[in-house]
């Protein structure tokens, strides 16, 4: 099972969900330490990203466009 991280984290202030992948900070930390928790995390992500998008937030890979200053 591959982690859905897009390597950009911008968290929603209200929900704590990452705009790119949908995870919370505690879920990101638990991903490696608690493999049994991964399926529950993965099942929650599509609904979270849809909720963020419905509120007008850019989600997924597009959430990081222009964020980095290389």
N, CA, C and O atoms as a GROMACS GRO file, in nm:
protein
  280
    1UNK      N    1   0.084  -0.117   0.000
    1UNK     CA    2   0.000   0.000   0.000
    1UNK      C    3   0.089   0.123   0.000
    1UNK      O    4   0.173   0.139   0.089
    2UNK      N    5   0.072   0.207  -0.095
    2UNK     CA    6   0.157   0.324  -0.109
    2UNK      C    7   0.097   0.445  -0.040
    2UNK      O    8  -0.024   0.468  -0.048
    3UNK      N    9   0.180   0.520   0.026
    3UNK     CA   10   0.134   0.641   0.093
    3UNK      C   11   0.092   0.743  -0.012
    3UNK      O   12   0.164   0.764  -0.109
    4UNK      N   13  -0.023   0.808   0.007
    4UNK     CA   14  -0.073   0.902  -0.092
    4UNK      C   15  -0.012   1.040  -0.085
    4UNK      O   16  -0.070   1.134  -0.139
    5UNK      N   17   0.099   1.056  -0.021
    5UNK     CA   18   0.160   1.187  -0.002
    5UNK      C   19   0.210   1.245  -0.135
    5UNK      O   20   0.258   1.172  -0.222
    6UNK      N   21   0.196   1.374  -0.149
    6UNK     CA   22   0.238   1.443  -0.270
    6UNK      C   23   0.360   1.530  -0.241
    6UNK      O   24   0.405   1.605  -0.328
    7UNK      N   25   0.412   1.522  -0.120
    7UNK     CA   26   0.532   1.593  -0.076
    7UNK      C   27   0.513   1.744  -0.066
    7UNK      O   28   0.608   1.820  -0.082
    8UNK      N   29   0.393   1.786  -0.041
    8UNK     CA   30   0.364   1.924  -0.013
    8UNK      C   31   0.258   1.921   0.094
    8UNK      O   32   0.156   1.855   0.077
    9UNK      N   33   0.278   1.988   0.200
    9UNK     CA   34   0.175   1.989   0.304
    9UNK      C   35   0.132   2.132   0.331
    9UNK      O   36   0.212   2.216   0.371
   10UNK      N   37   0.007   2.156   0.309
   10UNK     CA   38  -0.057   2.283   0.342
   10UNK      C   39  -0.186   2.244   0.411
   10UNK      O   40  -0.280   2.196   0.347
   11UNK      N   41  -0.193   2.265   0.540
   11UNK     CA   42  -0.305   2.216   0.619
   11UNK      C   43  -0.417   2.319   0.630
   11UNK      O   44  -0.392   2.439   0.645
   12UNK      N   45  -0.539   2.270   0.623
   12UNK     CA   46  -0.658   2.352   0.641
   12UNK      C   47  -0.666   2.390   0.789
   12UNK      O   48  -0.652   2.304   0.875
   13UNK      N   49  -0.687   2.516   0.818
   13UNK     CA   50  -0.689   2.563   0.957
   13UNK      C   51  -0.807   2.505   1.035
   13UNK      O   52  -0.795   2.480   1.155
   14UNK      N   53  -0.920   2.485   0.970
   14UNK     CA   54  -1.040   2.437   1.039
   14UNK      C   55  -1.037   2.286   1.064
   14UNK      O   56  -1.070   2.241   1.174
   15UNK      N   57  -0.999   2.208   0.964
   15UNK     CA   58  -1.007   2.062   0.974
   15UNK      C   59  -0.876   1.996   1.011
   15UNK      O   60  -0.875   1.888   1.069
   16UNK      N   61  -0.764   2.060   0.977
   16UNK     CA   62  -0.633   1.999   1.000
   16UNK      C   63  -0.593   1.904   0.888
   16UNK      O   64  -0.491   1.836   0.897
   17UNK      N   65  -0.672   1.898   0.782
   17UNK     CA   66  -0.644   1.809   0.668
   17UNK      C   67  -0.549   1.877   0.571
   17UNK      O   68  -0.560   1.997   0.545
   18UNK      N   69  -0.456   1.799   0.517
   18UNK     CA   70  -0.365   1.849   0.415
   18UNK      C   71  -0.443   1.871   0.286
   18UNK      O   72  -0.520   1.784   0.246
   19UNK      N   73  -0.424   1.983   0.221
   19UNK     CA   74  -0.494   2.012   0.096
   19UNK      C   75  -0.447   1.921  -0.017
   19UNK      O   76  -0.521   1.897  -0.112
   20UNK      N   77  -0.325   1.870  -0.007
   20UNK     CA   78  -0.271   1.786  -0.114
   20UNK      C   79  -0.315   1.640  -0.102
   20UNK      O   80  -0.360   1.580  -0.200
   21UNK      N   81  -0.303   1.582   0.018
   21UNK     CA   82  -0.332   1.438   0.032
   21UNK      C   83  -0.451   1.408   0.122
   21UNK      O   84  -0.508   1.298   0.114
   22UNK      N   85  -0.491   1.502   0.208
   22UNK     CA   86  -0.604   1.481   0.295
   22UNK      C   87  -0.570   1.432   0.435
   22UNK      O   88  -0.658   1.426   0.521
   23UNK      N   89  -0.444   1.397   0.460
   23UNK     CA   90  -0.406   1.344   0.591
   23UNK      C   91  -0.390   1.457   0.693
   23UNK      O   92  -0.367   1.573   0.658
   24UNK      N   93  -0.403   1.420   0.820
   24UNK     CA   94  -0.371   1.511   0.930
   24UNK      C   95  -0.225   1.486   0.970
   24UNK      O   96  -0.165   1.386   0.929
   25UNK      N   97  -0.169   1.575   1.048
   25UNK     CA   98  -0.031   1.555   1.094
   25UNK      C   99  -0.016   1.426   1.175
   25UNK      O  100   0.080   1.352   1.153
   26UNK      N  101  -0.108   1.396   1.269
   26UNK     CA  102  -0.095   1.270   1.343
   26UNK      C  103  -0.104   1.147   1.252
   26UNK      O  104  -0.036   1.047   1.276
   27UNK      N  105  -0.187   1.153   1.149
   27UNK     CA  106  -0.196   1.040   1.056
   27UNK      C  107  -0.067   1.022   0.978
   27UNK      O  108  -0.026   0.909   0.951
   28UNK      N  109  -0.004   1.131   0.940
   28UNK     CA  110   0.124   1.122   0.869
   28UNK      C  111   0.227   1.054   0.956
   28UNK      O  112   0.305   0.971   0.908
   29UNK      N  113   0.228   1.088   1.085
   29UNK     CA  114   0.324   1.026   1.178
   29UNK      C  115   0.292   0.879   1.200
   29UNK      O  116   0.383   0.797   1.211
   30UNK      N  117   0.163   0.844   1.207
   30UNK     CA  118   0.122   0.706   1.232
   30UNK      C  119   0.142   0.617   1.109
   30UNK      O  120   0.146   0.495   1.122
   31UNK      N  121   0.153   0.675   0.992
   31UNK     CA  122   0.162   0.598   0.867
   31UNK      C  123   0.271   0.492   0.873
   31UNK      O  124   0.248   0.377   0.836
   32UNK      N  125   0.389   0.529   0.918
   32UNK     CA  126   0.501   0.434   0.925
   32UNK      C  127   0.497   0.347   1.050
   32UNK      O  128   0.534   0.230   1.045
   33UNK      N  129   0.452   0.403   1.161
   33UNK     CA  130   0.456   0.332   1.289
   33UNK      C  131   0.341   0.236   1.310
   33UNK      O  132   0.356   0.138   1.383
   34UNK      N  133   0.226   0.260   1.248
   34UNK     CA  134   0.106   0.178   1.273
   34UNK      C  135   0.048   0.132   1.139
   34UNK      O  136  -0.053   0.185   1.094
   35UNK      N  137   0.112   0.032   1.075
   35UNK     CA  138   0.066  -0.013   0.943
   35UNK      C  139  -0.081  -0.056   0.939
   35UNK      O  140  -0.145  -0.042   0.836
   36UNK      N  141  -0.134  -0.107   1.049
   36UNK     CA  142  -0.274  -0.150   1.052
   36UNK      C  143  -0.372  -0.035   1.039
   36UNK      O  144  -0.489  -0.057   1.007
   37UNK      N  145  -0.328   0.086   1.062
   37UNK     CA  146  -0.411   0.205   1.057
   37UNK      C  147  -0.421   0.261   0.914
   37UNK      O  148  -0.507   0.345   0.887
   38UNK      N  149  -0.335   0.217   0.826
   38UNK     CA  150  -0.328   0.272   0.690
   38UNK      C  151  -0.458   0.260   0.611
   38UNK      O  152  -0.498   0.355   0.544
   39UNK      N  153  -0.524   0.147   0.619
   39UNK     CA  154  -0.648   0.128   0.543
   39UNK      C  155  -0.754   0.228   0.586
   39UNK      O  156  -0.825   0.283   0.501
   40UNK      N  157  -0.766   0.252   0.715
   40UNK     CA  158  -0.863   0.349   0.765
   40UNK      C  159  -0.830   0.489   0.715
   40UNK      O  160  -0.920   0.566   0.678
   41UNK      N  161  -0.702   0.522   0.715
   41UNK     CA  162  -0.660   0.653   0.664
   41UNK      C  163  -0.697   0.666   0.517
   41UNK      O  164  -0.757   0.765   0.475
   42UNK      N  165  -0.661   0.565   0.438
   42UNK     CA  166  -0.686   0.569   0.294
   42UNK      C  167  -0.835   0.581   0.262
   42UNK      O  168  -0.872   0.649   0.167
   43UNK      N  169  -0.919   0.516   0.340
   43UNK     CA  170  -1.063   0.522   0.315
   43UNK      C  171  -1.120   0.660   0.343
   43UNK      O  172  -1.218   0.700   0.280
   44UNK      N  173  -1.061   0.734   0.435
   44UNK     CA  174  -1.111   0.866   0.471
   44UNK      C  175  -1.069   0.976   0.373
   44UNK      O  176  -1.137   1.078   0.363
   45UNK      N  177  -0.960   0.956   0.302
   45UNK     CA  178  -0.902   1.064   0.222
   45UNK      C  179  -0.991   1.116   0.108
   45UNK      O  180  -1.003   1.238   0.094
   46UNK      N  181  -1.054   1.031   0.027
   46UNK     CA  182  -1.136   1.086  -0.083
   46UNK      C  183  -1.249   1.179  -0.035
   46UNK      O  184  -1.274   1.282  -0.096
   47UNK      N  185  -1.315   1.142   0.074
   47UNK     CA  186  -1.423   1.226   0.126
   47UNK      C  187  -1.368   1.359   0.179
   47UNK      O  188  -1.431   1.464   0.162
   48UNK      N  189  -1.253   1.354   0.244
   48UNK     CA  190  -1.192   1.477   0.295
   48UNK      C  191  -1.155   1.571   0.182
   48UNK      O  192  -1.184   1.691   0.188
   49UNK      N  193  -1.089   1.517   0.079
   49UNK     CA  194  -1.050   1.602  -0.034
   49UNK      C  195  -1.171   1.658  -0.105
   49UNK      O  196  -1.168   1.773  -0.151
   50UNK      N  197  -1.277   1.578  -0.116
   50UNK     CA  198  -1.400   1.627  -0.178
   50UNK      C  199  -1.462   1.739  -0.095
   50UNK      O  200  -1.512   1.836  -0.151
   51UNK      N  201  -1.459   1.726   0.036
   51UNK     CA  202  -1.513   1.830   0.124
   51UNK      C  203  -1.432   1.959   0.112
   51UNK      O  204  -1.489   2.068   0.107
   52UNK      N  205  -1.300   1.947   0.108
   52UNK     CA  206  -1.216   2.065   0.090
   52UNK      C  207  -1.243   2.132  -0.046
   52UNK      O  208  -1.253   2.254  -0.055
   53UNK      N  209  -1.255   2.050  -0.149
   53UNK     CA  210  -1.282   2.104  -0.283
   53UNK      C  211  -1.418   2.173  -0.287
   53UNK      O  212  -1.433   2.276  -0.352
   54UNK      N  213  -1.516   2.116  -0.218
   54UNK     CA  214  -1.650   2.175  -0.215
   54UNK      C  215  -1.649   2.312  -0.147
   54UNK      O  216  -1.734   2.396  -0.175
   55UNK      N  217  -1.553   2.334  -0.058
   55UNK     CA  218  -1.539   2.463   0.009
   55UNK      C  219  -1.456   2.561  -0.074
   55UNK      O  220  -1.434   2.674  -0.031
   56UNK      N  221  -1.412   2.517  -0.191
   56UNK     CA  222  -1.338   2.605  -0.280
   56UNK      C  223  -1.187   2.596  -0.270
   56UNK      O  224  -1.117   2.676  -0.331
   57UNK      N  225  -1.135   2.499  -0.194
   57UNK     CA  226  -0.991   2.482  -0.183
   57UNK      C  227  -0.938   2.402  -0.301
   57UNK      O  228  -1.006   2.313  -0.352
   58UNK      N  229  -0.819   2.434  -0.345
   58UNK     CA  230  -0.750   2.355  -0.446
   58UNK      C  231  -0.696   2.232  -0.373
   58UNK      O  232  -0.635   2.246  -0.267
   59UNK      N  233  -0.718   2.113  -0.428
   59UNK     CA  234  -0.674   1.990  -0.361
   59UNK      C  235  -0.589   1.906  -0.454
   59UNK      O  236  -0.579   1.933  -0.574
   60UNK      N  237  -0.528   1.802  -0.397
   60UNK     CA  238  -0.446   1.709  -0.475
   60UNK      C  239  -0.318   1.774  -0.520
   60UNK      O  240  -0.272   1.870  -0.459
   61UNK      N  241  -0.258   1.722  -0.627
   61UNK     CA  242  -0.129   1.774  -0.675
   61UNK      C  243  -0.133   1.923  -0.707
   61UNK      O  244  -0.031   1.991  -0.694
   62UNK      N  245  -0.248   1.974  -0.750
   62UNK     CA  246  -0.258   2.116  -0.784
   62UNK      C  247  -0.245   2.206  -0.661
   62UNK      O  248  -0.217   2.325  -0.675
   63UNK      N  249  -0.265   2.151  -0.541
   63UNK     CA  250  -0.256   2.230  -0.419
   63UNK      C  251  -0.115   2.284  -0.398
   63UNK      O  252  -0.098   2.386  -0.330
   64UNK      N  253  -0.015   2.219  -0.454
   64UNK     CA  254   0.122   2.264  -0.434
   64UNK      C  255   0.176   2.351  -0.544
   64UNK      O  256   0.288   2.402  -0.532
   65UNK      N  257   0.101   2.371  -0.649
   65UNK     CA  258   0.150   2.453  -0.759
   65UNK      C  259   0.177   2.596  -0.710
   65UNK      O  260   0.090   2.661  -0.653
   66UNK      N  261   0.298   2.641  -0.733
   66UNK     CA  262   0.335   2.776  -0.696
   66UNK      C  263   0.374   2.793  -0.551
   66UNK      O  264   0.413   2.903  -0.512
   67UNK      N  265   0.364   2.689  -0.470
   67UNK     CA  266   0.397   2.700  -0.328
   67UNK      C  267   0.546   2.707  -0.304
   67UNK      O  268   0.593   2.785  -0.221
   68UNK      N  269   0.621   2.627  -0.376
   68UNK     CA  270   0.767   2.622  -0.355
   68UNK      C  271   0.837   2.737  -0.426
   68UNK      O  272   0.799   2.776  -0.536
   69UNK      N  273   0.936   2.788  -0.362
   69UNK     CA  274   1.014   2.897  -0.420
   69UNK      C  275   1.154   2.846  -0.446
   69UNK      O  276   1.245   2.873  -0.368
   70UNK      N  277   1.173   2.773  -0.555
   70UNK     CA  278   1.305   2.715  -0.587
   70UNK      C  279   1.388   2.813  -0.665
   70UNK      O  280   1.502   2.783  -0.701
   0.00000   0.00000   0.00000
